[in-house]
């Protein structure tokens, strides 16, 4: 690859100086120069292959990522609903008043909203209707965007479970001054089950641009007269 070159020169004293220098073979120099020029960028085929690989990976990863984001949104909404119910139950026992929790889907903003408010005194007499608090977006301060969520319930009346889930109702659950569920009807025991369905507040996403509910669901269920709450998902929320 290299060749020896004899260099003869004179120093300051006019004496001859012999030096041997290594120089690269000119043929190799030309080859390396051509190689560097050819390797200066990417060919069109290489660029197309890279974009093709990126497209395939995106097609594989995107649905899983969107499903993950949707589940996280449902989990947050469900946690906020549970917190609202627990807050009402705590306030009822602390203040010795009946407290109610109502949920609605705002038809203007499309956000899920919640209201927590006292309804009856400890002696059972009704409080004035102006005691109801202003509706608040579910999970205020927690960064929950509920505009794309569906609000569902199996309640067809206050503390009364019906036979099916509806996505057009405005459910209301009331706790008495002891934090229990007065006059509760937890529904009929389904075939093959051993206990009634309970009072359900559930969240899901619509399928595409429709209003049909997805199979991925999250819900809060009140199971007993004492106001025992559990969280469930998917088929358990139907």
C-alpha positions, 0 to 999 in steps of 0.5 A: 500500500505504501512505497518508499521515496528517497529524498535528498536535500541540503541542510543549512551547512550545505551538506547533503541529507538523505531521507526516506519517506513513505508515500501511499500508492497513487492507485490506492489513493484514487480508490480511496478517493472514489470510495469516500465520494461514493460513501458521502450519502444515502442512495434512494433505495436506502432511504426508501427502505428506512421509511418503509421500516419506520412505517411498518413499526408505526403500524404495529406500535400505534394501536397498542399505544392508543389502547394504552392511552385509552386505558389510562384515561379510563383508569383516571376517570374511574379513580376520580369517580371513586374519590367523589363517592368516598368524599360524599360518604365521608362528609355525610358521616362527619356532618351527620347529613345525607349527601348525594353524588350526581354524575352527568355528561354535559351536552355542551362541553361533552365533559363528564361532570360531578356534583357533591351536595347535602340533601337531608338533615339527620332527622330526615327533613329535606335541605333547600334545593339551592344546597346543590353545588355547581357541577364540576368537571370530573377530576378537577385539577387532575388533568382528566380529559373526559370529553371522549368518554361515555358515562354509563350506569345501571341506575334507573333511580336514586340508589336503585339498580335496573336490569341494564346499563344506560349511557344517557342517564344522570345517576344519583347516589345518596349516603345517609348520615351514617354513610350507608345507602338508604332504601337501596335496591342492588338489582336482581341476581343475574342467572348464574351469579350469586349476588346482585349487580350493585350500583354501578358508575362506569366509563368507556370510550365510543367505538370510532365516531359512533356512540356505541360503547367499547368493550374496555370499561372501568367502573365503581360498584357499591355492593352493600347497604354499608356503602362498600365500594369496589372497582371493576373492569370490562365484563364486570361492568356490564 
